[in-house]
């Protein structure tokens, strides 16, 4: 079950990356239909929030990495629970 979830996230992330960073000429009806099949309607106007968490230095240990992962989970939960049309890309 976890493998399916991870694969699904990977497919969704790949699609969103293509939407945000890909060639605009590829954003056609087929692309929109692919998004709808993934339950993502990219035709809805959106704001984009980009954030970056630093990679901790090896001397900072696992605590810093756990803090970053916890922050990511909280941000994702906020984004996806605020509105069902919100999308999260990692």
ABEGO torsion letter per residue (X at the ends): XAAAAAAAAAAAAAAAAAAAABBAAABBAAAAAAAAAAGBBAABBBBBBBBBBBBBBAAAEAAAAAAAAAAAAAAAAAAAAABAABBBBX
